[in-house]
Amino acid sequence: MEIKRRYMLKKKELKELKEELGNIFDVEKIIPKKAVVEKAVTEEGEIILLDGTPLAMVNNGRIFPTLKFLLEMDIENNRVIVDMGAVKFIANGADIMAPGIVEADENIKEGDIVFVVDVTHKKPLSVGEALMDGKTMVEEKKGKAIKTIHFIGDEIWKM
């Protein structure tokens, strides 16, 4: 992935980033006061770097945390657990289908940012946008439940 431009975030942008991610994480623990927070502009879009490591990405004006960042966190909010049969498809960038979902945070609403983990290791596999609420994801036996935005093995993961 080629970085076209890279610059430090302005105070206003950093505040917006903290507000957006603050809905999911305790941001003060994640972004220390002395951290270097930059924005990298690439062909795939904008990526927020925290001390050189991808923290989040901007997709359609929304901020999504990256998988590398999620590996460092223990997140229960907005988490969706899939069976092991879904893992190989997710690793290739597939959207998440309802039949593969074993468990989901019941507070998930359609349009929310969600994190997909496997049932065995509970490791993040993808980040996406919920196409149905958490309770429906578990109960539904057909259809797409999550639109995948970032997954293990994509360009952002390799960055």
C-alpha positions as CSV (number, residue, x, y, z in Angstrom):
1,M,0.0,0.0,0.0
2,E,1.5,3.3,-1.1
3,I,1.1,6.3,1.2
4,K,0.5,9.5,-0.9
5,R,0.6,11.9,2.0
6,R,1.2,11.7,5.8
7,Y,0.6,14.5,8.3
8,M,0.0,15.0,12.1
9,L,-3.6,15.2,13.1
10,K,-4.9,18.7,14.1
11,K,-6.3,19.1,17.6
12,K,-9.9,19.2,16.1
13,E,-9.3,16.0,14.2
14,L,-7.8,14.3,17.2
15,K,-10.8,15.4,19.3
16,E,-13.2,14.0,16.7
17,L,-11.2,10.7,16.6
18,K,-11.4,10.4,20.4
19,E,-15.2,11.0,20.4
20,E,-15.8,8.5,17.6
21,L,-13.7,5.8,19.2
22,G,-14.9,6.7,22.7
23,N,-18.2,5.1,21.9
24,I,-16.4,1.7,21.8
25,F,-13.2,2.1,23.9
26,D,-11.7,3.9,26.9
27,V,-9.8,6.3,24.6
28,E,-7.7,7.9,27.3
29,K,-6.0,4.5,27.8
30,I,-5.5,4.0,24.1
31,I,-4.2,7.3,23.0
32,P,-1.6,8.7,25.5
33,K,-1.1,12.4,25.7
34,K,2.4,12.2,24.2
35,A,1.5,9.8,21.4
36,V,2.2,10.7,17.8
37,V,-1.1,10.6,15.9
38,E,-0.9,11.0,12.1
39,K,-3.2,10.6,9.1
40,A,-1.9,8.7,6.1
41,V,-3.7,9.1,2.8
42,T,-3.5,6.0,0.5
43,E,-5.3,4.7,-2.5
44,E,-7.6,2.7,-0.2
45,G,-8.5,5.8,1.9
46,E,-7.3,7.5,5.0
47,I,-5.6,5.6,7.9
48,I,-4.9,7.0,11.3
49,L,-1.5,6.0,12.7
50,L,-0.7,5.9,16.4
51,D,3.1,5.9,16.9
52,G,3.4,4.5,13.4
53,T,0.9,1.6,13.8
54,P,-2.5,1.6,12.1
55,L,-5.1,2.6,14.8
56,A,-8.1,3.3,12.7
57,M,-9.3,3.9,9.1
58,V,-11.8,6.2,7.6
59,N,-14.5,4.5,5.4
60,N,-17.4,6.6,4.0
61,G,-16.8,9.3,6.6
62,R,-16.9,6.8,9.5
63,I,-13.9,5.8,11.7
64,F,-13.3,2.1,12.1
65,P,-10.6,0.6,14.4
66,T,-8.1,-1.7,12.7
67,L,-7.5,-5.3,13.6
68,K,-4.0,-4.7,14.7
69,F,-5.3,-2.3,17.2
70,L,-8.1,-4.7,18.3
71,L,-5.6,-7.5,19.0
72,E,-4.3,-5.3,21.8
73,M,-7.7,-4.8,23.3
74,D,-10.2,-7.0,25.2
75,I,-13.5,-5.9,23.7
76,E,-16.9,-7.1,24.7
77,N,-19.0,-4.3,23.1
78,N,-20.2,-4.8,19.5
79,R,-18.5,-8.2,19.3
80,V,-19.8,-11.0,17.1
81,I,-18.6,-14.6,17.5
82,V,-18.6,-16.9,14.4
83,D,-18.1,-20.6,14.1
84,M,-14.8,-22.0,12.8
85,G,-16.3,-22.9,9.4
86,A,-16.7,-19.2,8.6
87,V,-13.0,-18.3,9.3
88,K,-11.6,-19.2,5.9
89,F,-14.2,-17.2,4.1
90,I,-13.7,-14.1,6.4
91,A,-9.9,-14.4,5.8
92,N,-10.7,-13.9,2.1
93,G,-12.8,-10.8,2.7
94,A,-16.3,-12.3,2.6
95,D,-19.2,-10.6,4.3
96,I,-20.5,-12.4,7.4
97,M,-23.6,-14.5,6.9
98,A,-26.1,-15.0,9.7
99,P,-25.9,-18.9,9.8
100,G,-22.2,-18.7,10.8
101,I,-22.9,-16.4,13.8
102,V,-22.8,-18.2,17.2
103,E,-23.2,-15.2,19.5
104,A,-23.5,-11.4,19.2
105,D,-23.7,-8.5,21.5
106,E,-27.5,-7.9,21.9
107,N,-26.9,-4.1,22.0
108,I,-25.8,-4.1,18.4
109,K,-28.1,-2.1,16.1
110,E,-28.2,-2.0,12.3
111,G,-25.4,0.3,11.0
112,D,-23.1,-0.2,14.1
113,I,-19.4,-0.9,13.8
114,V,-18.9,-4.5,14.8
115,F,-15.9,-6.8,15.4
116,V,-15.9,-10.4,14.3
117,V,-14.0,-13.0,16.4
118,D,-13.7,-16.8,16.1
119,V,-15.4,-19.0,18.7
120,T,-12.2,-20.9,19.6
121,H,-9.5,-18.3,20.0
122,K,-11.6,-15.1,20.3
123,K,-9.1,-13.3,18.0
124,P,-10.4,-10.5,15.8
125,L,-10.9,-11.6,12.2
126,S,-12.7,-8.6,10.7
127,V,-14.3,-5.2,11.3
128,G,-17.6,-4.4,9.6
129,E,-20.9,-2.7,9.6
130,A,-24.0,-4.5,11.0
131,L,-26.7,-5.2,8.5
132,M,-29.1,-6.4,11.3
133,D,-29.3,-6.1,15.0
134,G,-27.4,-8.4,17.4
135,K,-30.3,-10.5,18.4
136,T,-31.5,-11.1,14.8
137,M,-27.9,-12.1,13.8
138,V,-28.0,-15.0,16.1
139,E,-31.6,-16.1,15.4
140,E,-31.6,-15.6,11.6
141,K,-30.8,-18.7,9.5
142,K,-30.1,-17.0,6.2
143,G,-28.8,-13.8,4.7
144,K,-25.9,-11.3,5.2
145,A,-25.5,-10.0,8.7
146,I,-22.3,-7.9,8.5
147,K,-20.7,-6.0,5.6
148,T,-16.9,-6.6,5.9
149,I,-14.8,-3.4,5.7
150,H,-11.4,-4.7,7.0
151,F,-10.2,-8.2,7.4
152,I,-7.1,-10.2,8.3
153,G,-4.8,-10.3,5.2
154,D,-6.0,-7.2,3.5
155,E,-3.8,-4.2,2.6
156,I,-4.3,-2.4,5.9
157,W,-3.5,-5.6,7.8
158,K,-0.2,-5.9,5.9
159,M,0.7,-2.3,6.5
